[in-house]
């Protein structure tokens, strides 16, 4: 029974608190709050070992201090990145339209390695049957997709074009031509590969973006099919 009541002394409570803080920290996905919680966890751990007077006190304080410094530095970098974020109106529109599954910090990193390209109407953007080493996103305008000489789809702003061929490394299955003047965001394969190596979370986030893009395209195809059925019924 003495051991049970010792859990509710100041020493015992401090031990529970710092361990609970660490547990809570590992459940947090937001990196800024994760760093803050980990700093407090280390501070409470130091207080606990100061109270109990452990023989390993110097070692605990040393490594907890390093842990705190690492998290403070990372916290500073994260906050600095957040404060330095600047998006123009068009970039914010693109983010809210299609890239919202990425953090704004990672979206900025993705934008930084992209090229902004403008095409006039009736310009071929992607030829059929070629290897595509570029990921292309329509930020403004409309493009038409032709397969075997027949128009199969119209793609508007907020959608990728040729992304399946880019992802699978297979030859493109259709030709894409601008129907109106368009503005494109273009990423080359090597640039993305380098970015993914440094920030694998961006690659995972981009997979979610691709899934959302595919759902949008399938929804449009269903609406088009429904309209055709109603027209001929």
C-alpha positions in Angstrom: 0.0 0.0 0.0 2.9 2.3 0.7 4.0 2.0 -2.9 0.5 2.9 -4.1 0.3 6.1 -2.1 3.8 7.1 -3.2 2.4 7.5 -6.7 0.5 10.6 -5.4 3.5 12.3 -3.8 5.1 15.3 -5.6 7.9 13.0 -6.8 5.5 10.4 -8.1 3.2 12.9 -9.8 6.2 14.5 -11.6 7.2 11.1 -12.9 3.7 10.4 -14.3 3.5 13.9 -15.8 6.7 13.8 -17.8 5.9 10.4 -19.2 2.4 11.4 -20.1 3.7 14.5 -21.8 6.0 12.3 -24.0 3.1 10.0 -24.8 0.8 12.9 -25.8 3.7 14.3 -27.9 4.0 11.2 -30.0 0.3 11.4 -30.7 0.5 15.0 -32.1 0.9 15.4 -35.9 1.5 19.1 -35.9 5.2 19.5 -35.8 5.3 22.8 -34.0 3.1 21.6 -31.2 5.1 18.3 -31.1 8.3 20.2 -30.5 6.7 22.4 -27.8 5.3 19.4 -26.0 8.7 17.5 -26.2 10.5 20.5 -24.7 8.0 20.5 -21.7 8.4 16.8 -21.4 12.2 17.1 -21.0 11.8 20.0 -18.5 9.5 17.9 -16.3 11.8 15.0 -16.6 14.7 17.1 -15.3 12.5 18.4 -12.4 11.5 14.8 -11.5 15.1 13.6 -11.3 16.1 16.6 -9.3 13.4 15.8 -6.8 14.2 12.1 -6.4 18.0 12.8 -6.3 19.0 10.0 -8.7 22.7 9.0 -9.0 22.3 9.4 -12.8 21.2 13.0 -12.4 24.1 14.5 -14.3 23.5 12.1 -17.3 19.8 12.8 -17.3 20.2 16.6 -17.2 22.9 16.4 -19.9 20.8 14.4 -22.4 17.6 16.2 -21.6 19.3 19.5 -22.2 20.5 18.3 -25.6 17.0 17.1 -26.3 15.6 20.5 -25.4 18.2 22.3 -27.5 17.5 20.1 -30.6 13.7 20.7 -30.3 14.2 24.5 -29.7 16.3 24.7 -32.9 13.8 22.7 -34.9 11.0 24.8 -33.5 12.8 28.0 -34.5 13.2 26.6 -38.1 9.5 25.6 -38.3 8.3 29.0 -37.0 10.7 30.8 -39.3 9.4 28.9 -42.3 5.8 29.6 -41.4 6.4 33.3 -40.9 8.3 33.6 -44.2 5.5 32.0 -46.2 4.0 34.3 -48.8 1.5 33.3 -51.5 0.0 35.5 -54.2 -3.7 35.2 -54.9 -3.3 32.7 -57.7 -1.0 30.4 -55.6 -3.5 30.4 -52.7 -6.3 29.5 -55.2 -4.2 26.6 -56.5 -3.5 25.4 -53.0 -7.1 25.6 -51.8 -8.3 24.0 -55.0 -6.0 21.0 -55.3 -3.0 20.9 -52.9 -4.8 21.4 -49.5 -3.6 17.9 -48.3 -0.1 19.3 -48.2 1.0 21.8 -45.5 1.6 25.3 -46.8 5.3 25.0 -46.0 5.6 21.9 -48.2 3.4 23.4 -50.9 5.8 26.4 -51.0 8.8 23.9 -51.4 6.9 22.3 -54.2 6.2 25.6 -55.9 9.8 26.7 -55.6 11.0 23.9 -57.9 8.2 24.3 -60.4 8.2 26.3 -63.7 5.4 28.5 -64.7 4.7 28.0 -68.4 2.1 29.8 -70.7 0.7 28.4 -73.9 -1.5 29.9 -76.5 -4.7 28.1 -77.6 -4.3 25.1 -80.0 -0.9 24.3 -78.7 0.1 20.6 -78.2 1.2 20.2 -74.6 1.6 16.4 -74.5 2.0 14.1 -77.6 0.5 10.7 -77.6 2.9 7.7 -77.3 5.9 9.5 -75.7 7.7 9.1 -72.4 6.8 12.0 -70.1 9.4 13.2 -67.6 7.3 16.2 -66.5 4.5 16.5 -64.1 2.0 19.1 -65.4 -0.8 21.0 -63.6 -3.2 23.3 -65.2 -3.5 26.5 -63.1 -5.5 28.5 -65.7 -7.4 27.6 -68.9 -8.8 24.5 -70.5 -7.1 21.7 -72.5 -8.7 18.9 -74.6 -7.6 15.2 -74.5 -7.6 13.3 -77.8 -7.0 9.5 -78.0 -6.7 7.8 -81.3 -7.9 10.9 -83.0 -11.0 11.3 -80.9 -11.8 13.8 -78.2 -12.2 12.0 -74.9 -12.2 14.7 -72.3 -11.8 18.4 -71.4 -9.5 19.3 -68.5 -9.8 22.6 -66.8 -7.8 24.5 -64.2 -7.2 22.6 -61.0 -6.3 19.3 -62.7 -3.1 17.4 -63.7 -2.5 16.2 -67.2 -0.6 13.1 -68.1 0.1 12.3 -64.5 -0.6 8.6 -64.8 2.1 8.2 -67.5 4.5 10.3 -65.4 3.8 8.1 -62.3 3.9 4.7 -64.1 6.9 5.6 -66.4 4.7 4.4 -69.3 4.2 6.0 -72.7 1.4 8.7 -72.8 -1.9 7.3 -74.0 -3.4 10.5 -75.3 -2.6 13.9 -76.8 -3.3 17.0 -74.8 -3.9 20.3 -76.7 -4.8 23.7 -75.2 -8.4 24.7 -76.0 -7.8 28.2 -74.5 -4.7 30.1 -73.5 -3.4 28.1 -70.5 -1.0 28.6 -67.6 0.8 25.5 -66.4 2.9 24.5 -63.4 5.6 22.1 -64.6 7.9 19.9 -62.5 10.7 17.8 -63.9 11.2 14.2 -62.6 14.8 14.8 -61.3 13.7 17.9 -59.4 10.9 16.1 -57.7 13.0 13.0 -56.9 15.6 15.3 -55.2 12.8 17.0 -53.2 11.2 13.7 -52.2 14.6 12.5 -50.9 14.9 15.5 -48.6 11.2 15.6 -47.7 9.5 12.2 -48.1 6.3 13.6 -46.5 5.8 15.8 -49.7 5.8 12.6 -51.8 3.1 11.1 -49.5 1.1 14.2 -49.6 1.3 14.4 -53.4 -0.1 10.9 -53.6 -3.2 12.1 -51.8 -3.4 15.1 -54.2 -3.3 12.6 -57.2 -6.1 10.6 -55.6 -8.3 13.7 -55.2 -7.5 14.7 -58.8 -8.5 11.2 -60.1 -11.8 11.4 -58.1 -12.6 14.8 -59.6 -12.0 13.5 -63.2 -14.1 10.4 -62.6 -16.9 12.5 -61.2 -16.8 14.7 -64.3 -16.9 11.6 -66.5 -20.0 10.3 -64.7 -21.8 13.6 -65.1 -20.9 13.7 -68.8 -22.2 10.1 -69.2 -25.4 11.0 -67.3 -26.0 14.0 -69.6 -25.5 11.9 -72.7 -28.0 9.2 -71.4 -30.6 11.9 -70.7 -30.1 13.4 -74.1 -30.7 10.1 -76.0 -33.4 8.8 -73.6 
